[in-house]
Amino acid sequence: MNRPTEIFVLTRLAISPEGHVVAQNIGATFDIYLAEAHRAHGVEHDFERHPISANWFEDAERSSVVSAMREFRQIVEQMQAEALR
């Protein structure tokens, strides 16, 4: 995945046990045609667009331990490169 893309989250309106109208996520797809077909089932069906960057794994939330380990790895790689000069 070298370029940004979109994911379509399929939603449906429903009535909660308390009597409130709520939107429920019922699926996800990368296909706009499937999302449009889902919307065509009725007014209670819809979808939301969410962009996904090409580097989503780098943008994902990381724990402080993972961040520290990655920084440590970069420091070690830099020290190794300097030692080989």
Biopython code that builds the backbone (N, CA, C, O; Angstrom):
import numpy as np
from Bio.PDB.StructureBuilder import StructureBuilder

atoms = [
    (1, "MET", "N", (0.859, -1.161, 0.000)),
    (1, "MET", "CA", (0.000, 0.000, 0.000)),
    (1, "MET", "C", (0.903, 1.221, 0.000)),
    (1, "MET", "O", (1.350, 1.663, 1.058)),
    (2, "ASN", "N", (1.174, 1.764, -1.167)),
    (2, "ASN", "CA", (2.088, 2.888, -1.290)),
    (2, "ASN", "C", (1.384, 4.233, -1.273)),
    (2, "ASN", "O", (2.045, 5.264, -1.151)),
    (3, "ARG", "N", (0.096, 4.253, -1.390)),
    (3, "ARG", "CA", (-0.622, 5.525, -1.408)),
    (3, "ARG", "C", (-1.774, 5.483, -0.418)),
    (3, "ARG", "O", (-2.225, 4.406, -0.029)),
    (4, "PRO", "N", (-2.247, 6.647, -0.014)),
    (4, "PRO", "CA", (-3.366, 6.665, 0.939)),
    (4, "PRO", "C", (-4.613, 6.019, 0.330)),
    (4, "PRO", "O", (-4.812, 6.061, -0.884)),
    (5, "THR", "N", (-5.429, 5.436, 1.165)),
    (5, "THR", "CA", (-6.675, 4.821, 0.724)),
    (5, "THR", "C", (-7.753, 5.114, 1.756)),
    (5, "THR", "O", (-7.488, 5.770, 2.763)),
    (6, "GLU", "N", (-8.943, 4.642, 1.515)),
    (6, "GLU", "CA", (-10.045, 4.855, 2.451)),
    (6, "GLU", "C", (-10.642, 3.520, 2.850)),
    (6, "GLU", "O", (-10.657, 2.562, 2.077)),
    (7, "ILE", "N", (-11.130, 3.483, 4.069)),
    (7, "ILE", "CA", (-11.920, 2.345, 4.527)),
    (7, "ILE", "C", (-13.322, 2.883, 4.793)),
    (7, "ILE", "O", (-13.480, 3.999, 5.288)),
    (8, "PHE", "N", (-14.321, 2.101, 4.471)),
    (8, "PHE", "CA", (-15.705, 2.500, 4.640)),
    (8, "PHE", "C", (-16.311, 1.657, 5.764)),
    (8, "PHE", "O", (-16.392, 0.433, 5.659)),
    (9, "VAL", "N", (-16.731, 2.321, 6.830)),
    (9, "VAL", "CA", (-17.342, 1.649, 7.975)),
    (9, "VAL", "C", (-18.853, 1.686, 7.773)),
    (9, "VAL", "O", (-19.458, 2.757, 7.727)),
    (10, "LEU", "N", (-19.446, 0.519, 7.655)),
    (10, "LEU", "CA", (-20.888, 0.399, 7.414)),
    (10, "LEU", "C", (-21.627, 0.561, 8.738)),
    (10, "LEU", "O", (-21.269, -0.059, 9.739)),
    (11, "THR", "N", (-22.664, 1.403, 8.733)),
    (11, "THR", "CA", (-23.420, 1.680, 9.953)),
    (11, "THR", "C", (-24.908, 1.416, 9.721)),
    (11, "THR", "O", (-25.390, 1.369, 8.589)),
    (12, "ARG", "N", (-25.612, 1.245, 10.837)),
    (12, "ARG", "CA", (-27.059, 1.050, 10.789)),
    (12, "ARG", "C", (-27.662, 1.722, 12.020)),
    (12, "ARG", "O", (-27.133, 1.600, 13.124)),
    (13, "LEU", "N", (-28.750, 2.419, 11.824)),
    (13, "LEU", "CA", (-29.464, 3.019, 12.946)),
    (13, "LEU", "C", (-30.300, 1.949, 13.632)),
    (13, "LEU", "O", (-30.917, 1.112, 12.974)),
    (14, "ALA", "N", (-30.313, 1.985, 14.950)),
    (14, "ALA", "CA", (-31.083, 1.024, 15.737)),
    (14, "ALA", "C", (-31.610, 1.718, 16.985)),
    (14, "ALA", "O", (-31.178, 2.820, 17.323)),
    (15, "ILE", "N", (-32.531, 1.074, 17.654)),
    (15, "ILE", "CA", (-33.084, 1.610, 18.894)),
    (15, "ILE", "C", (-32.512, 0.810, 20.057)),
    (15, "ILE", "O", (-32.629, -0.415, 20.106)),
    (16, "SER", "N", (-31.892, 1.526, 20.990)),
    (16, "SER", "CA", (-31.279, 0.871, 22.158)),
    (16, "SER", "C", (-32.378, 0.414, 23.113)),
    (16, "SER", "O", (-33.527, 0.835, 22.978)),
    (17, "PRO", "N", (-32.037, -0.447, 24.081)),
    (17, "PRO", "CA", (-33.021, -0.894, 25.064)),
    (17, "PRO", "C", (-33.639, 0.271, 25.858)),
    (17, "PRO", "O", (-34.760, 0.165, 26.356)),
    (18, "GLU", "N", (-32.895, 1.376, 25.968)),
    (18, "GLU", "CA", (-33.416, 2.554, 26.686)),
    (18, "GLU", "C", (-34.327, 3.411, 25.809)),
    (18, "GLU", "O", (-34.911, 4.385, 26.284)),
    (19, "GLY", "N", (-34.449, 3.048, 24.522)),
    (19, "GLY", "CA", (-35.327, 3.784, 23.618)),
    (19, "GLY", "C", (-34.637, 4.874, 22.824)),
    (19, "GLY", "O", (-35.315, 5.670, 22.176)),
    (20, "HIS", "N", (-33.313, 4.940, 22.849)),
    (20, "HIS", "CA", (-32.561, 5.948, 22.108)),
    (20, "HIS", "C", (-32.166, 5.401, 20.744)),
    (20, "HIS", "O", (-31.896, 4.209, 20.592)),
    (21, "VAL", "N", (-32.137, 6.290, 19.753)),
    (21, "VAL", "CA", (-31.658, 5.906, 18.431)),
    (21, "VAL", "C", (-30.137, 5.993, 18.442)),
    (21, "VAL", "O", (-29.570, 7.035, 18.772)),
    (22, "VAL", "N", (-29.484, 4.900, 18.081)),
    (22, "VAL", "CA", (-28.022, 4.840, 18.077)),
    (22, "VAL", "C", (-27.542, 4.286, 16.732)),
    (22, "VAL", "O", (-28.236, 3.507, 16.077)),
    (23, "ALA", "N", (-26.345, 4.705, 16.342)),
    (23, "ALA", "CA", (-25.716, 4.177, 15.134)),
    (23, "ALA", "C", (-24.805, 3.029, 15.540)),
    (23, "ALA", "O", (-23.986, 3.173, 16.448)),
    (24, "GLN", "N", (-24.946, 1.891, 14.869)),
    (24, "GLN", "CA", (-24.125, 0.719, 15.148)),
    (24, "GLN", "C", (-23.194, 0.467, 13.965)),
    (24, "GLN", "O", (-23.613, 0.536, 12.809)),
    (25, "ASN", "N", (-21.931, 0.175, 14.262)),
    (25, "ASN", "CA", (-21.002, -0.259, 13.219)),
    (25, "ASN", "C", (-21.265, -1.730, 12.975)),
    (25, "ASN", "O", (-21.225, -2.540, 13.901)),
    (26, "ILE", "N", (-21.536, -2.077, 11.716)),
    (26, "ILE", "CA", (-21.859, -3.473, 11.424)),
    (26, "ILE", "C", (-20.896, -4.118, 10.447)),
    (26, "ILE", "O", (-21.030, -5.304, 10.144)),
    (27, "GLY", "N", (-19.929, -3.363, 9.947)),
    (27, "GLY", "CA", (-18.964, -3.943, 9.023)),
    (27, "GLY", "C", (-18.021, -2.893, 8.494)),
    (27, "GLY", "O", (-18.165, -1.705, 8.783)),
    (28, "ALA", "N", (-17.059, -3.335, 7.721)),
    (28, "ALA", "CA", (-16.096, -2.436, 7.088)),
    (28, "ALA", "C", (-15.678, -3.032, 5.751)),
    (28, "ALA", "O", (-15.640, -4.251, 5.585)),
    (29, "THR", "N", (-15.367, -2.159, 4.805)),
    (29, "THR", "CA", (-14.935, -2.605, 3.485)),
    (29, "THR", "C", (-14.017, -1.553, 2.871)),
    (29, "THR", "O", (-14.052, -0.384, 3.257)),
    (30, "PHE", "N", (-13.202, -1.973, 1.922)),
    (30, "PHE", "CA", (-12.397, -1.043, 1.135)),
    (30, "PHE", "C", (-13.085, -0.714, -0.183)),
    (30, "PHE", "O", (-12.583, 0.107, -0.951)),
    (31, "ASP", "N", (-14.228, -1.340, -0.456)),
    (31, "ASP", "CA", (-14.929, -1.228, -1.737)),
    (31, "ASP", "C", (-16.057, -0.202, -1.649)),
    (31, "ASP", "O", (-17.029, -0.401, -0.920)),
    (32, "ILE", "N", (-15.925, 0.891, -2.391)),
    (32, "ILE", "CA", (-16.952, 1.941, -2.379)),
    (32, "ILE", "C", (-18.279, 1.411, -2.922)),
    (32, "ILE", "O", (-19.341, 1.851, -2.483)),
    (33, "TYR", "N", (-18.232, 0.470, -3.871)),
    (33, "TYR", "CA", (-19.467, -0.062, -4.449)),
    (33, "TYR", "C", (-20.263, -0.874, -3.425)),
    (33, "TYR", "O", (-21.492, -0.813, -3.401)),
    (34, "LEU", "N", (-19.563, -1.630, -2.585)),
    (34, "LEU", "CA", (-20.247, -2.355, -1.514)),
    (34, "LEU", "C", (-20.829, -1.386, -0.490)),
    (34, "LEU", "O", (-21.928, -1.604, 0.020)),
    (35, "ALA", "N", (-20.097, -0.320, -0.190)),
    (35, "ALA", "CA", (-20.593, 0.680, 0.757)),
    (35, "ALA", "C", (-21.843, 1.362, 0.205)),
    (35, "ALA", "O", (-22.807, 1.572, 0.941)),
    (36, "GLU", "N", (-21.836, 1.705, -1.072)),
    (36, "GLU", "CA", (-23.010, 2.332, -1.696)),
    (36, "GLU", "C", (-24.185, 1.360, -1.744)),
    (36, "GLU", "O", (-25.328, 1.774, -1.553)),
    (37, "ALA", "N", (-23.931, 0.091, -1.993)),
    (37, "ALA", "CA", (-25.003, -0.910, -2.011)),
    (37, "ALA", "C", (-25.602, -1.060, -0.619)),
    (37, "ALA", "O", (-26.813, -1.229, -0.477)),
    (38, "HIS", "N", (-24.762, -1.000, 0.404)),
    (38, "HIS", "CA", (-25.255, -1.068, 1.782)),
    (38, "HIS", "C", (-26.174, 0.122, 2.062)),
    (38, "HIS", "O", (-27.238, -0.043, 2.658)),
    (39, "ARG", "N", (-25.768, 1.311, 1.638)),
    (39, "ARG", "CA", (-26.568, 2.518, 1.855)),
    (39, "ARG", "C", (-27.912, 2.424, 1.129)),
    (39, "ARG", "O", (-28.913, 2.958, 1.606)),
    (40, "ALA", "N", (-27.935, 1.753, -0.009)),
    (40, "ALA", "CA", (-29.162, 1.646, -0.808)),
    (40, "ALA", "C", (-30.209, 0.739, -0.174)),
    (40, "ALA", "O", (-31.351, 0.725, -0.634)),
    (41, "HIS", "N", (-29.859, -0.024, 0.871)),
    (41, "HIS", "CA", (-30.818, -0.918, 1.523)),
    (41, "HIS", "C", (-31.911, -0.165, 2.274)),
    (41, "HIS", "O", (-32.962, -0.745, 2.545)),
    (42, "GLY", "N", (-31.707, 1.093, 2.616)),
    (42, "GLY", "CA", (-32.729, 1.854, 3.327)),
    (42, "GLY", "C", (-32.129, 3.056, 4.026)),
    (42, "GLY", "O", (-30.910, 3.202, 4.107)),
    (43, "VAL", "N", (-33.010, 3.924, 4.535)),
    (43, "VAL", "CA", (-32.542, 5.155, 5.161)),
    (43, "VAL", "C", (-31.800, 4.896, 6.467)),
    (43, "VAL", "O", (-31.037, 5.751, 6.917)),
    (44, "GLU", "N", (-32.006, 3.742, 7.081)),
    (44, "GLU", "CA", (-31.312, 3.437, 8.335)),
    (44, "GLU", "C", (-29.880, 2.948, 8.097)),
    (44, "GLU", "O", (-29.114, 2.796, 9.049)),
    (45, "HIS", "N", (-29.517, 2.701, 6.845)),
    (45, "HIS", "CA", (-28.172, 2.227, 6.500)),
    (45, "HIS", "C", (-27.338, 3.383, 5.955)),
    (45, "HIS", "O", (-27.836, 4.208, 5.189)),
    (46, "ASP", "N", (-26.081, 3.438, 6.348)),
    (46, "ASP", "CA", (-25.167, 4.472, 5.873)),
    (46, "ASP", "C", (-23.744, 3.953, 6.016)),
    (46, "ASP", "O", (-23.539, 2.816, 6.440)),
    (47, "PHE", "N", (-22.771, 4.766, 5.671)),
    (47, "PHE", "CA", (-21.371, 4.413, 5.893)),
    (47, "PHE", "C", (-20.574, 5.672, 6.165)),
    (47, "PHE", "O", (-20.980, 6.774, 5.795)),
    (48, "GLU", "N", (-19.446, 5.497, 6.809)),
    (48, "GLU", "CA", (-18.525, 6.588, 7.110)),
    (48, "GLU", "C", (-17.214, 6.320, 6.399)),
    (48, "GLU", "O", (-16.773, 5.174, 6.310)),
    (49, "ARG", "N", (-16.585, 7.383, 5.888)),
    (49, "ARG", "CA", (-15.279, 7.269, 5.231)),
    (49, "ARG", "C", (-14.187, 7.602, 6.233)),
    (49, "ARG", "O", (-14.279, 8.587, 6.966)),
    (50, "HIS", "N", (-13.159, 6.773, 6.257)),
    (50, "HIS", "CA", (-12.001, 7.028, 7.110)),
    (50, "HIS", "C", (-10.739, 6.853, 6.274)),
    (50, "HIS", "O", (-10.473, 5.755, 5.786)),
    (51, "PRO", "N", (-9.949, 7.927, 6.100)),
    (51, "PRO", "CA", (-8.705, 7.786, 5.320)),
    (51, "PRO", "C", (-7.660, 6.995, 6.092)),
    (51, "PRO", "O", (-7.576, 7.080, 7.318)),
    (52, "ILE", "N", (-6.872, 6.232, 5.363)),
    (52, "ILE", "CA", (-5.774, 5.470, 5.942)),
    (52, "ILE", "C", (-4.516, 5.874, 5.188)),
    (52, "ILE", "O", (-4.446, 5.733, 3.967)),
    (53, "SER", "N", (-3.526, 6.373, 5.912)),
    (53, "SER", "CA", (-2.287, 6.796, 5.258)),
    (53, "SER", "C", (-1.459, 5.591, 4.859)),
    (53, "SER", "O", (-1.648, 4.490, 5.376)),
    (54, "ALA", "N", (-0.543, 5.811, 3.937)),
    (54, "ALA", "CA", (0.325, 4.728, 3.483)),
    (54, "ALA", "C", (1.221, 4.242, 4.616)),
    (54, "ALA", "O", (1.653, 3.090, 4.607)),
    (55, "ASN", "N", (1.506, 5.100, 5.588)),
    (55, "ASN", "CA", (2.368, 4.737, 6.714)),
    (55, "ASN", "C", (1.548, 4.586, 7.984)),
    (55, "ASN", "O", (1.950, 5.071, 9.042)),
    (56, "TRP", "N", (0.401, 3.920, 7.894)),
    (56, "TRP", "CA", (-0.496, 3.813, 9.039)),
    (56, "TRP", "C", (0.179, 3.147, 10.225)),
    (56, "TRP", "O", (-0.113, 3.479, 11.374)),
    (57, "PHE", "N", (1.082, 2.209, 9.957)),
    (57, "PHE", "CA", (1.736, 1.498, 11.054)),
    (57, "PHE", "C", (2.661, 2.420, 11.838)),
    (57, "PHE", "O", (2.868, 2.206, 13.033)),
    (58, "GLU", "N", (3.221, 3.437, 11.194)),
    (58, "GLU", "CA", (4.055, 4.402, 11.896)),
    (58, "GLU", "C", (3.200, 5.411, 12.661)),
    (58, "GLU", "O", (3.621, 5.934, 13.693)),
    (59, "ASP", "N", (1.995, 5.682, 12.148)),
    (59, "ASP", "CA", (1.104, 6.645, 12.786)),
    (59, "ASP", "C", (0.312, 6.031, 13.936)),
    (59, "ASP", "O", (-0.294, 6.754, 14.727)),
    (60, "ALA", "N", (0.313, 4.704, 14.032)),
    (60, "ALA", "CA", (-0.468, 4.028, 15.072)),
    (60, "ALA", "C", (0.073, 4.368, 16.455)),
    (60, "ALA", "O", (1.260, 4.647, 16.622)),
    (61, "GLU", "N", (-0.804, 4.341, 17.427)),
    (61, "GLU", "CA", (-0.399, 4.637, 18.805)),
    (61, "GLU", "C", (0.549, 3.559, 19.306)),
    (61, "GLU", "O", (0.311, 2.366, 19.118)),
    (62, "ARG", "N", (1.624, 3.999, 19.944)),
    (62, "ARG", "CA", (2.618, 3.071, 20.471)),
    (62, "ARG", "C", (2.722, 3.247, 21.972)),
    (62, "ARG", "O", (2.468, 4.325, 22.510)),
    (63, "SER", "N", (3.093, 2.187, 22.624)),
    (63, "SER", "CA", (3.329, 2.295, 24.060)),
    (63, "SER", "C", (4.688, 2.941, 24.276)),
    (63, "SER", "O", (5.508, 2.983, 23.360)),
    (64, "SER", "N", (4.927, 3.436, 25.464)),
    (64, "SER", "CA", (6.200, 4.086, 25.770)),
    (64, "SER", "C", (7.349, 3.092, 25.705)),
    (64, "SER", "O", (8.471, 3.474, 25.371)),
    (65, "VAL", "N", (7.095, 1.821, 26.016)),
    (65, "VAL", "CA", (8.145, 0.800, 25.942)),
    (65, "VAL", "C", (8.568, 0.589, 24.487)),
    (65, "VAL", "O", (9.761, 0.515, 24.193)),
    (66, "VAL", "N", (7.606, 0.494, 23.589)),
    (66, "VAL", "CA", (7.922, 0.298, 22.175)),
    (66, "VAL", "C", (8.699, 1.501, 21.646)),
    (66, "VAL", "O", (9.681, 1.333, 20.923)),
    (67, "SER", "N", (8.275, 2.695, 21.994)),
    (67, "SER", "CA", (8.982, 3.899, 21.556)),
    (67, "SER", "C", (10.409, 3.917, 22.076)),
    (67, "SER", "O", (11.334, 4.250, 21.335)),
    (68, "ALA", "N", (10.598, 3.563, 23.336)),
    (68, "ALA", "CA", (11.943, 3.537, 23.926)),
    (68, "ALA", "C", (12.819, 2.495, 23.233)),
    (68, "ALA", "O", (13.992, 2.755, 22.968)),
    (69, "MET", "N", (12.267, 1.329, 22.942)),
    (69, "MET", "CA", (13.040, 0.284, 22.279)),
    (69, "MET", "C", (13.433, 0.699, 20.862)),
    (69, "MET", "O", (14.544, 0.404, 20.422)),
    (70, "ARG", "N", (12.549, 1.369, 20.153)),
    (70, "ARG", "CA", (12.879, 1.834, 18.805)),
    (70, "ARG", "C", (13.960, 2.906, 18.846)),
    (70, "ARG", "O", (14.864, 2.904, 18.011)),
    (71, "GLU", "N", (13.876, 3.817, 19.801)),
    (71, "GLU", "CA", (14.913, 4.831, 19.949)),
    (71, "GLU", "C", (16.246, 4.183, 20.291)),
    (71, "GLU", "O", (17.279, 4.575, 19.749)),
    (72, "PHE", "N", (16.238, 3.206, 21.175)),
    (72, "PHE", "CA", (17.451, 2.486, 21.550)),
    (72, "PHE", "C", (18.062, 1.785, 20.336)),
    (72, "PHE", "O", (19.278, 1.813, 20.147)),
    (73, "ARG", "N", (17.222, 1.160, 19.520)),
    (73, "ARG", "CA", (17.700, 0.489, 18.311)),
    (73, "ARG", "C", (18.354, 1.490, 17.360)),
    (73, "ARG", "O", (19.393, 1.190, 16.772)),
    (74, "GLN", "N", (17.764, 2.671, 17.203)),
    (74, "GLN", "CA", (18.346, 3.695, 16.337)),
    (74, "GLN", "C", (19.706, 4.152, 16.861)),
    (74, "GLN", "O", (20.631, 4.372, 16.079)),
    (75, "ILE", "N", (19.828, 4.295, 18.173)),
    (75, "ILE", "CA", (21.100, 4.704, 18.774)),
    (75, "ILE", "C", (22.168, 3.646, 18.515)),
    (75, "ILE", "O", (23.297, 3.974, 18.150)),
    (76, "VAL", "N", (21.808, 2.373, 18.705)),
    (76, "VAL", "CA", (22.760, 1.283, 18.487)),
    (76, "VAL", "C", (23.171, 1.233, 17.021)),
    (76, "VAL", "O", (24.355, 1.071, 16.727)),
    (77, "GLU", "N", (22.238, 1.366, 16.104)),
    (77, "GLU", "CA", (22.568, 1.358, 14.674)),
    (77, "GLU", "C", (23.491, 2.502, 14.319)),
    (77, "GLU", "O", (24.420, 2.329, 13.529)),
    (78, "GLN", "N", (23.249, 3.665, 14.890)),
    (78, "GLN", "CA", (24.096, 4.832, 14.639)),
    (78, "GLN", "C", (25.505, 4.589, 15.188)),
    (78, "GLN", "O", (26.494, 4.913, 14.531)),
    (79, "MET", "N", (25.594, 4.017, 16.397)),
    (79, "MET", "CA", (26.904, 3.737, 16.982)),
    (79, "MET", "C", (27.668, 2.699, 16.146)),
    (79, "MET", "O", (28.882, 2.813, 15.978)),
    (80, "GLN", "N", (26.970, 1.705, 15.630)),
    (80, "GLN", "CA", (27.616, 0.693, 14.800)),
    (80, "GLN", "C", (28.121, 1.305, 13.498)),
    (80, "GLN", "O", (29.220, 0.988, 13.043)),
    (81, "ALA", "N", (27.321, 2.178, 12.904)),
    (81, "ALA", "CA", (27.745, 2.832, 11.664)),
    (81, "ALA", "C", (28.964, 3.699, 11.883)),
    (81, "ALA", "O", (29.863, 3.722, 11.041)),
    (82, "GLU", "N", (29.017, 4.420, 13.002)),
    (82, "GLU", "CA", (30.174, 5.265, 13.315)),
    (82, "GLU", "C", (31.394, 4.410, 13.603)),
    (82, "GLU", "O", (32.506, 4.812, 13.259)),
    (83, "ALA", "N", (31.235, 3.254, 14.217)),
    (83, "ALA", "CA", (32.367, 2.385, 14.539)),
    (83, "ALA", "C", (32.981, 1.786, 13.274)),
    (83, "ALA", "O", (34.176, 1.489, 13.256)),
    (84, "LEU", "N", (32.189, 1.604, 12.218)),
    (84, "LEU", "CA", (32.688, 1.023, 10.981)),
    (84, "LEU", "C", (33.397, 2.036, 10.103)),
    (84, "LEU", "O", (33.996, 1.646, 9.100)),
    (85, "ARG", "N", (33.355, 3.295, 10.428)),
    (85, "ARG", "CA", (34.011, 4.328, 9.603)),
    (85, "ARG", "C", (35.476, 4.320, 9.797)),
    (85, "ARG", "O", (36.184, 5.118, 9.184)),
]
sb = StructureBuilder()
sb.init_structure("model")
sb.init_model(0)
sb.init_chain("A")
sb.init_seg("    ")
for serial, (resi, resn, name, xyz) in enumerate(atoms, 1):
    if name == "N":
        sb.init_residue(resn, " ", resi, " ")
    sb.init_atom(name, np.array(xyz, "f"), 0.0, 1.0, " ", f" {name:<3s}", serial, name[0])
structure = sb.get_structure()
